[in-house]
Amino acid sequence: MAVRAVRGAVQIGGNDRDDILAGTTELVTEVMGRNELSTDDVISVLFTATPDLTAEFPALAARKLGFQEVPLLCAAEIDVPGAMPRVVRLMMHVETSKPRSALQHVYLRGAAALRLDIAQ
């Protein structure tokens, strides 16, 4: 087994608690599904949110999905002028036998524009 990092992002509709939780739930679910992961495979998850998303911690969505034993951390994304608004990002550290090239990074909704090279 190797330790690998999986990245992802989702653009949220607005600074609303339910929107943040729904978008983050969708993102975490897609990352887990596309990479055939269980919570036992996950070492930790770092979430960031753009400064315009303050209504809820994105990590709460992961907790509600069963990530009780996984260390989670939320942080504010750098406030770069002109950056895409309302984005939750994640970096998930996992144990897997897959090579890096087999991992699927997930960019949803408007966040697909952040990585046009791997847009879904």
N, C-alpha and C positions, 0 to 999 in steps of 0.2 A: 504494500500500500504506500502511496505517496500523499503528501499534503499538497493540495492544489487550491487556487483561488478562483472563484466564479464571480463575474461581475454582472450587474443588471441595473436598470433604471426604468422608472415609469413617470410620466407626467400626470399630475393630479389636476382634477377639474377646478378646484378652489381650496382656499384655506378653511376647510370644514372638517371636523373630526371624522365624520362618517366617510367623506371622500378620501381622506388620508388612509384610514384603515382599509377601505375597499381596494384602493389602488395598491397599497403595500401587500395586502393579502393576495391579490392577483399576481404581483411580481414574485413573491416568495413561492407561491404555488407553481408558477411556470418554471422558475429556476429548478425547483425540486423535481418536477415532472420531466422536464426535458433532459435532465442529467441523471435520471433514475436514482435519486437520492432518498434516503430516509433521515429522520432527525438524528439517528445514531451515527450517521456519516458526517454530521456537521460539527466542526470544532468550535467555530464562533462566527458571528455575523456583525459587521459594522454597517450601520445605516447612516446616511447623511441626508439632510433635507435643505433645500434652498431657504434663504432667510425669510421668504414670504410664506413658509409653511410652519405655523406655530400652534395649531389647534390641537395636535396630539403627537405623541411619540410614535414613530413608525414601528419600533420594536414591539409595541403592544399587539400589533397584528400577528407577528410571529408567535408571541406567547399564546395567543388565542388559537393558533394552528398546532400547538403542542410542543413548542420549543422551550419547555420548562427547564430542562437540564443544560441548555445551550447558552453560553455567555453572549449577551447582546449589548451593543453600545450604539447610542445615537449621538450625532454631532451635527453642527451647522456647516453647510457647504460654504466655500469662499464666495463672497458677494462680488463677483466679477461683473463690471458694467457690460450690459448687452447679453449676458448669459441667459439661457433658457429659463423661464420662470417655472415655479411649482413642480420641482423634480425631486423625487425620492430616489436615492441611489443605494445600492448595497454591494458589499464585498463579502462573500461567503467563503470561509475557509473549510475545506472538506478533506476527508480521507477517501481516496479512491484508487482503483487500479487502472483507471483510464489515463491515457496520455493527455497532455495539455491540449493537443490538437483535436481531441474528441469532446472536450467540454463545450457546452453551449451557453454563451453569454446571452442574456435576455434584455432587450430594449423594447418597451411597450408604449403604445399610444404615441404621443408626440415625441417621446424620448428616443424613438427609433432614429430621429434625425441626428442624434448625438454620435451614432456609430453607423453611418451609411454603408460602411464596409461589411457589416454583419446584420443589416436591417432584416427583420422578420417579415 
